[in-house]
Amino acid sequence: MKALIFIGLLIVNIQLIAQTTIIHCGQIIDGIADKVQKEVSIVIEGNTITKIEKGFVEVADNQKLIDLSEAFVMPGFIDMHVHIESEYSKNSYLQKFTLDKADKSFQAVNNAKLTLNAGFTTIRDLGGSGVNTALRDAIKKGIIVGPRIYSVNKSLAITGGHADPTNGYGEHIMCAMPGPESGVCDGVEECMKAVRQQVKLGADWIKITATAGVLSIAKDGDGPQFTQEEIEAIVQTGKDRGVKVAAHAHGIEGMQRAIRGGVTTIEHGSYMDEETMELMKKYGTYLVPTITAGASVADSAKIDGYFPAIVKPKALAVGPQIQNTFAKAYQAGVNIAFGTDAGVFKHGKNGKEFELMVEVGMPPMEAIKCATSINAAVLENDKIGALATGRFADIVACTNNPLEDITELQRIVFVMKDGAVIKD
C-alpha cells in the first residue's frame, strides 16, 4: 500500500512540475484573422496551446520562455500535395529499377526533415509505394521526426494511365500486369476494389489520376482517364470507408468528370477554363495549384537529357500553364488550397509556392491562410492550421514581415511541432 501511495505521489509531482512553455511573439498572424496582432504571449502545455494573451506575460521559474519578440509568428504550414518518398532528377526513371523500398525509406526520412525545417508541420502525401504510410506511422509513434502526414498510400490509375507503375516497361520485365491490388483499375468493380485495398493498407485519402500526366512515360499529357461512372464509384466507395478523394487533372474533360463525380480537390488544373471554374464553384471543389512544380518541370525540360524524349514536350507545354490558370481561378472565386507537388522539385523548397501565388495577384495574407486554416478545414482537422486555444502547438516564425516580403516564408528561422522545438 505504501508503495502504491508513493507511486501515486510521484506521478502527481511529475504532473505538477511538467514545464509550461511561454512564447513571447513580436507579431503574430494567427491563420484566421486578417489583422496582425502585436506583442502576444502563447502559453503551451504539452502539445497544445492553452492560452493566448495580449502583452508579454511574466514567466515563472518553472516555466520555459521562448523569446520570439522580434519575430513574425504563424501557425505551422500545411502542404496538400507532397511526394515524400522521392525527388526528381536526371536519374529518376532509372531509379525505378535500382531502388527498393528500403532505399526509399531512407530518402523519405531525410525529405521529411527538410520539409519540417521549412516550416511545414503537416503534409498530405499524394502517392508513393507505401513507404509514405509507414513513415506517417513512424512519425506518429515518435520514432522519426517529421511533419504530420495524411497519406493516399498508392494513387489509382487506369491501365496505362498516369499512375500505372509499369508505363514504359517492356513485356519481358513485367511479371504480371498490375491490377486493383496495386492501384490500377478499369471498370466500376475494379475501382471499388482498388479504393478498399488502399484503405485496407492505411490510406487517409484516395487519389485518382483523372487525366494523363506530364512526367509519366506516355505521349498524352491531359486526356481523360477515368469514366464518369468509375469516378463516382471511387468517390462513393471512399465515402463509405470514411475517406475523401483528390484528383490529379490537367485537361478539361477529366477535370469536369472529377468535379461532377464529387472529388474534394483538383490537383494542378492546368488547362482549366471558365466553364470548369464555374463547375468547381458550384460543387465547392478546391484547386490545389502546385505552381512550383509547373515552373520546375518547365525549367528542367530545358536541360538536355533531364527527361525522356516523350516527356520533354509535355513538360514544356503544361508547366507554364499552371501559374496563369491559378491566377484566373483565384480571380473567378474558385476555392484555393495550398499545395506544391514537392518531390517534383527539391523538398524543403515548399515555401516558394507562396511567392508564386502572390506574384500573380493573391494577397500575402490570403496565401498564408490557404496554407493554414483553409487547408486544415479541407483536412477536417480543427487542431491544426491556426494559433488558437485548443490547437496543437505547431508554430513557425520568420525574421521579417512576410506581408511586405513574401519570400520571408522561404527563410523560416523557428519551427515547433506538437510543442517540441524542431528548429531554433
Secondary structure, DSSP 8 states (H G I E B T S, - for coil): -HHHHHHHHHHHHHHHH--EEEEEEEEE--SS-SS-EEEEEEEEETTEEEEEEES-----TTEEEEEEEEEEEEE-EEEEEE-TT----TTHHHHHHH--HHHHHHHHHHHHHHHHHTTEEEEEE---SSHHHHHHHHHHTTSS---EEEE--S-BB-TTSTT-TTTT--GGG-SS---GGGTB--SHHHHHHHHHHHHHTT-SEEEEE-B--SSSSSS-SS-B-S-HHHHHHHHHHHHHTT-EEEEEE-SHHHHHHHHHHT-SEEEE-TT--HHHHHHHHHHT-EEE--HHHHHHHHHHHTSTTSS-TTTHHHHHHHTTHHHHHHHHHHHHT-EE-----BTSS-TT-TTHHHHHHHHTT--HHHHHHIIIIIHHHHTT-TTSSS-STTSB--EEEESS-TTT-GGGGGS--EEEETTEEEE-
